[in-house]
Amino acid sequence: MSKRYVLVKLLNLVLILAFLFTYQQIAEGRAAKEVQEISKVKKEAAEKTAQTKDAAAMSAYKDGVYEGTADGYGGQIVMKITIKDGSIKKAEAVSASGEDAAYWNMAKKIIPDIVSNQGPEVDTVSGATYSSNGIINASVKALQKAVR
């Protein structure tokens, strides 16, 4: 092998590693932003609840049906959240047409967790992180509309 061949291969390896490092930094930045957004929604809801004295208004959320949209793995995910008596009664995916079927089937398992946890503070599914984050972020956006 010539030195030039080895040098080109080494340069390719360095470029690939630099790309992967940059990609990881971007993904970690997005995840941190999502966690902050979720915390902000919950904090706003808690503050609003603390400010109310009316027993019927003690919940964090207004009754109704709210939709939110966020990016998933293959495109936009639309979630619909139903609030009744101030709590989350139903969470459902309205649209996820661009999602890869395998990732989507894994990720959509967190939807019932949003109802049982009464919020989007749920774990993502390993192997379907982007689709899971899309579900979570779309739910956050829907719940932002429901905050009292």
ChimeraX attribute file (.defattr): number of C-alpha atoms within 10 A of each C-alpha:
attribute: neighborCount
match mode: 1-to-1
recipient: residues
	/A:1	5
	/A:2	6
	/A:3	8
	/A:4	9
	/A:5	10
	/A:6	11
	/A:7	11
	/A:8	11
	/A:9	12
	/A:10	12
	/A:11	12
	/A:12	12
	/A:13	12
	/A:14	12
	/A:15	12
	/A:16	12
	/A:17	12
	/A:18	12
	/A:19	12
	/A:20	12
	/A:21	12
	/A:22	12
	/A:23	12
	/A:24	12
	/A:25	12
	/A:26	12
	/A:27	13
	/A:28	12
	/A:29	11
	/A:30	13
	/A:31	15
	/A:32	11
	/A:33	12
	/A:34	16
	/A:35	14
	/A:36	12
	/A:37	16
	/A:38	21
	/A:39	15
	/A:40	14
	/A:41	19
	/A:42	20
	/A:43	13
	/A:44	16
	/A:45	20
	/A:46	17
	/A:47	13
	/A:48	17
	/A:49	18
	/A:50	13
	/A:51	11
	/A:52	14
	/A:53	9
	/A:54	9
	/A:55	7
	/A:56	9
	/A:57	17
	/A:58	18
	/A:59	20
	/A:60	22
	/A:61	23
	/A:62	21
	/A:63	18
	/A:64	14
	/A:65	18
	/A:66	19
	/A:67	22
	/A:68	22
	/A:69	23
	/A:70	21
	/A:71	19
	/A:72	26
	/A:73	19
	/A:74	17
	/A:75	16
	/A:76	19
	/A:77	27
	/A:78	24
	/A:79	26
	/A:80	21
	/A:81	26
	/A:82	21
	/A:83	21
	/A:84	14
	/A:85	14
	/A:86	19
	/A:87	16
	/A:88	22
	/A:89	17
	/A:90	17
	/A:91	23
	/A:92	18
	/A:93	18
	/A:94	14
	/A:95	14
	/A:96	23
	/A:97	13
	/A:98	14
	/A:99	20
	/A:100	15
	/A:101	12
	/A:102	10
	/A:103	20
	/A:104	22
	/A:105	12
	/A:106	17
	/A:107	23
	/A:108	18
	/A:109	13
	/A:110	18
	/A:111	20
	/A:112	15
	/A:113	16
	/A:114	23
	/A:115	20
	/A:116	13
	/A:117	11
	/A:118	15
	/A:119	19
	/A:120	25
	/A:121	15
	/A:122	18
	/A:123	13
	/A:124	20
	/A:125	17
	/A:126	11
	/A:127	12
	/A:128	19
	/A:129	19
	/A:130	22
	/A:131	29
	/A:132	27
	/A:133	25
	/A:134	26
	/A:135	32
	/A:136	31
	/A:137	25
	/A:138	26
	/A:139	29
	/A:140	28
	/A:141	22
	/A:142	22
	/A:143	29
	/A:144	21
	/A:145	16
	/A:146	21
	/A:147	19
	/A:148	20
